[in-house]
Amino acid sequence: MTISALSGIAAGSHTFTIRASGQGVESRTTPVNVMVTVPSITVVMAPTSPTVMQGSTLEVPVTITRDGGFTGIVGVSVLGLPAGVTAAFSPASIEAGATTTTLTLSAPLSVQPTAKTVTLRASAQGLADQTIPLQLTVTPTTAPAVLVSVNPAFLMMDGGSSMETQVTLQRFAGFDGAVNVTVDGLPANISASADPVAAGANTTTLRLTAGEQEPGGTYSLSVKANGTGIQQASTGMTVQTRLMPRFVLAFQDDAAPPAEQLKLSIPITIARGTSANILPLRILRTSQYNLPVALTLVDAPAGVTSNLPTTIPSATTSQEFIINISVVPMWCRWSTYSRSAARRQRR
């Protein structure tokens, strides 16, 4: 005989009769008592008025009981937490056969002291949720500490440039000492510097500089604040760099060893009234720079001329040209000077 309890039947004790009868015999009966139960769960936490300090965590045990034949998994959560406060359970859910988990409440220094009613909820598939109210209190920290932030927390930089961001401290529990600011996670081509935050002050300027050869990329950095008597505080920031289109002028000396063939400057010796070929001038382009390059001979001595091209076209990487030097002979200079001196003397 199979007895089924439908969903609409009331929980509790139910009695019915089983009758057996046959032709020519007296019927027989026997009573049957059936206890109907409803699957359910109950959640309990102690204390129900947890208190957590700024910058700290609090662990509280949570226990559930299963009734009415329920044996499944139970999930737990906390609803209505104050801004910045987090709740984590270990384990995250209560497996079949287990009855406990640990709730960890965390309140960073940035959370404002507050008192608020929150809800602890236990839920399972096919069952009604069970909840209990909790009176959560966040109290001010009693330990000296700082909270650090940067603004802006995202910088976009070009190779060979510098940018600044402001570092701000929030002080707690009367801490008033000097604080050093450092940066972790810097790539090889980026440097950072910041003056210490003086005692009693709350801000400093962080300066980041990207080298000329910075290849470009996105970097996640950690800005850290350290002071005597406090724990290290940190905050994140992101720097995005790009390799700027550039070119470099260099002379190509094929006669030199391979590592020394490119020269940024070379000596030139040319006799008066003559011209000479010098080394090819090479344009070293970076970051797909492909525009024409204008050339100008600047600060040349009087009498020095060249056939330097005014423009090197797009994509051209080398150009050979001749510098012509022409100097007035010395006797002409002396003769001109002598005649001028004679006229002045006659006057």
Secondary structure in CASP SS format (residue, H / E / C, confidence):
PFRMAT SS
TARGET T0000
AUTHOR 0000-0000-0000
METHOD secondary structure of the structure
MODEL  1
M C 1.00
T C 1.00
I C 1.00
S C 1.00
A C 1.00
L C 1.00
S C 1.00
G C 1.00
I C 1.00
A C 1.00
A C 1.00
G E 1.00
S E 1.00
H E 1.00
T E 1.00
F E 1.00
T E 1.00
I E 1.00
R E 1.00
A E 1.00
S C 1.00
G C 1.00
Q C 1.00
G C 1.00
V C 1.00
E C 1.00
S C 1.00
R E 1.00
T E 1.00
T E 1.00
P E 1.00
V E 1.00
N E 1.00
V E 1.00
M E 1.00
V E 1.00
T C 1.00
V C 1.00
P C 1.00
S E 1.00
I E 1.00
T E 1.00
V E 1.00
V E 1.00
M E 1.00
A C 1.00
P C 1.00
T C 1.00
S C 1.00
P C 1.00
T E 1.00
V E 1.00
M E 1.00
Q C 1.00
G C 1.00
S E 1.00
T E 1.00
L E 1.00
E E 1.00
V E 1.00
P E 1.00
V E 1.00
T E 1.00
I E 1.00
T E 1.00
R E 1.00
D E 1.00
G C 1.00
G C 1.00
F C 1.00
T C 1.00
G C 1.00
I C 1.00
V E 1.00
G E 1.00
V E 1.00
S E 1.00
V E 1.00
L E 1.00
G C 1.00
L C 1.00
P C 1.00
A C 1.00
G C 1.00
V C 1.00
T E 1.00
A E 1.00
A E 1.00
F E 1.00
S E 1.00
P C 1.00
A C 1.00
S E 1.00
I E 1.00
E C 1.00
A C 1.00
G C 1.00
A C 1.00
T C 1.00
T E 1.00
T E 1.00
T E 1.00
L E 1.00
T E 1.00
L E 1.00
S E 1.00
A E 1.00
P C 1.00
L C 1.00
S C 1.00
V C 1.00
Q C 1.00
P C 1.00
T E 1.00
A E 1.00
K E 1.00
T E 1.00
V E 1.00
T E 1.00
L E 1.00
R E 1.00
A E 1.00
S E 1.00
A C 1.00
Q C 1.00
G C 1.00
L C 1.00
A C 1.00
D C 1.00
Q E 1.00
T E 1.00
I E 1.00
P E 1.00
L E 1.00
Q E 1.00
L E 1.00
T E 1.00
V E 1.00
T E 1.00
P C 1.00
T C 1.00
T C 1.00
A C 1.00
P C 1.00
A E 1.00
V E 1.00
L E 1.00
V E 1.00
S E 1.00
V E 1.00
N E 1.00
P C 1.00
A C 1.00
F E 1.00
L E 1.00
M E 1.00
M E 1.00
D E 1.00
G C 1.00
G C 1.00
S C 1.00
S E 1.00
M E 1.00
E E 1.00
T E 1.00
Q E 1.00
V E 1.00
T E 1.00
L E 1.00
Q E 1.00
R E 1.00
F E 1.00
A C 1.00
G C 1.00
F C 1.00
D C 1.00
G C 1.00
A C 1.00
V E 1.00
N E 1.00
V E 1.00
T E 1.00
V E 1.00
D E 1.00
G C 1.00
L C 1.00
P C 1.00
A C 1.00
N C 1.00
I E 1.00
S E 1.00
A E 1.00
S E 1.00
A E 1.00
D C 1.00
P C 1.00
V E 1.00
A C 1.00
A C 1.00
G C 1.00
A C 1.00
N C 1.00
T E 1.00
T E 1.00
T E 1.00
L E 1.00
R E 1.00
L E 1.00
T E 1.00
A E 1.00
G C 1.00
E C 1.00
Q C 1.00
E C 1.00
P C 1.00
G C 1.00
G E 1.00
T E 1.00
Y E 1.00
S E 1.00
L E 1.00
S E 1.00
V E 1.00
K E 1.00
A E 1.00
N E 1.00
G C 1.00
T C 1.00
G C 1.00
I C 1.00
Q C 1.00
Q C 1.00
A E 1.00
S E 1.00
T E 1.00
G E 1.00
M E 1.00
T E 1.00
V E 1.00
Q E 1.00
T E 1.00
R E 1.00
L C 1.00
M C 1.00
P C 1.00
R E 1.00
F E 1.00
V E 1.00
L E 1.00
A E 1.00
F E 1.00
Q E 1.00
D C 1.00
D C 1.00
A C 1.00
A C 1.00
P C 1.00
P H 1.00
A H 1.00
E H 1.00
Q C 1.00
L E 1.00
K E 1.00
L C 1.00
S C 1.00
I C 1.00
P C 1.00
I C 1.00
T C 1.00
I C 1.00
A C 1.00
R C 1.00
G C 1.00
T C 1.00
S E 1.00
A E 1.00
N E 1.00
I C 1.00
L C 1.00
P C 1.00
L E 1.00
R E 1.00
I E 1.00
L E 1.00
R E 1.00
T E 1.00
S C 1.00
Q C 1.00
Y C 1.00
N C 1.00
L C 1.00
P C 1.00
V E 1.00
A E 1.00
L C 1.00
T C 1.00
L C 1.00
V C 1.00
D C 1.00
A C 1.00
P C 1.00
A C 1.00
G C 1.00
V E 1.00
T E 1.00
S E 1.00
N C 1.00
L C 1.00
P C 1.00
T C 1.00
T E 1.00
I E 1.00
P C 1.00
S C 1.00
A C 1.00
T C 1.00
T C 1.00
S E 1.00
Q E 1.00
E C 1.00
F C 1.00
I E 1.00
I E 1.00
N E 1.00
I E 1.00
S C 1.00
V C 1.00
V C 1.00
P C 1.00
M H 1.00
W H 1.00
C H 1.00
R H 1.00
W H 1.00
S H 1.00
T H 1.00
Y H 1.00
S H 1.00
R H 1.00
S H 1.00
A H 1.00
A H 1.00
R H 1.00
R H 1.00
Q H 1.00
R H 1.00
R C 1.00
END
